[in-house]
Amino acid sequence: MISDDDTPKVLPSTNKLTTEVDALSDALLSQDRLLKHAARERKEYKERLEQALKDLELARSSVTVTEETECDTCAIHMSSLVTLQNKYGTLLDEHDELKARSVLLGVCKSCSGLQS
C-alpha cells in the first residue's frame, strides 16, 4: 500500500512561480486601485447626501402653511361649477334613458335626421 506521503511531489519551476507571483501582484495592485476609487466615490456620495439633506431641511423650513379661507369670488365659482356638474349629470342621465328606449328612436327608419 502506497501512502500519500510516499508519492514524489513535483515543485513548479522558478519561472512559473515568478509568473504566478507577478500575476498575483498585478491583481493585488488592481484591487487596491479599485478600493481607492470606491472609497473616493463613497466620500463624494456621502458629501452629496449631506448637501441634499441640508437643502431638504432648508426647503422644509422655508415652507409655511397657513389656513386660508376661500374668498367670496372663489366660493361663487365653486358653487357655479357644482351647479353645472349637476345639470350635466342630469342631461347625461336623460340621454342614457332615451338611448335605452329604442322604441322612440325606431319610429321612422327612413328619416336620416331622426336616426342620427
N, C-alpha and C positions, 0 to 999 in steps of 0.2 A: 504494500500500500504506500502510495506516494502522498506526502502531505504538501500543503501549500507552501510551507517554509522551504521545502527541498527544491522547488522549481526555480530555475535561474531567472532573475529579473533583468530585463534589458533597459538600461538607462538611456534617455534621449541624448542625442549629441549636443555639443555645446552650441552649435549653430541653431538647432531647433529651440533650445532653451533661450537663447538670446532673442530670437524672433518672437517667441511667446512673451518674454518679458517686455519687449518693445511694444507689442500689441496691447498688452495689459496696461502699460504706462500711458499709451495713447488713449485708451478707453478711460482711464482714470482722469487724465487731463481734460478730456471731452466732458466727462461727467462733472468735473469741477467747474468748467465754464458754464455748463447748463445750470448748476446750482447757484452760481453767482448771478447769472441772468435772471433766474426765478426769484432770487432774493431782491434784486433791483426792481423787478416788476411788482412784487408784493409790496415793497415800500411805496412805489408810485400809486398803486391802487389804494393802499391804506391812506395816503395823503388825499387822494381824490375823494374817498369815502368821508374822511373827516371834513373836507371842504363842503361836500354835498350836505352833510348833516348840519353844518353851520348855516348854510344857505336855507335849508328847510326850516330850521329853528327861527331864522330871521323872517322868513316868509310867514310862518305861523304867528309870530309876534306882531307883525305889521297889519294883519287882517283883524278888523273889528266888526263884529256882527251886532247890529242894533235891531231892536224890534220896531219896525216902521209899519205904520198903518197905511192902507191904501188911501190915495186922495179921492176926492169925490168924482173926478173925471174917470179914474180907473174903475171905480165901483159901477159907474153908469155903463162903461164899455163892457164890463164883465156881465152885467145884467142883460145888456143887449145881445151878447153872444149866447147866453143861456136861452134867451127867448128864441133866437134864430135856430139854435140846435133843436129845440123842442118842435118848432114849426117844420124843420127839415125832417125830423124823425116822423112826424105825423104824415107828411107828404109821402115819405118812403113806405110807411105802413099802408096808406091808401093805394099807392102804386102796386105794391105786392098783392093787395086784396083784389085789385082789378085784373091783374095778371092771372090770379087763381080762378077767376070767373071767366072761363073760356067761352061760355055761352054768349056773353056780351060782345066779345071780340069776334065771334064767328058768325054774327048776324049776316054780314054781307061779305062774301068771299071775293066778289068781283071788284069791289072798290079798293083801290090800292092805298088810298089815304087812310082808310079805317084799318086796313091790315097792318100798316106800318105803325 
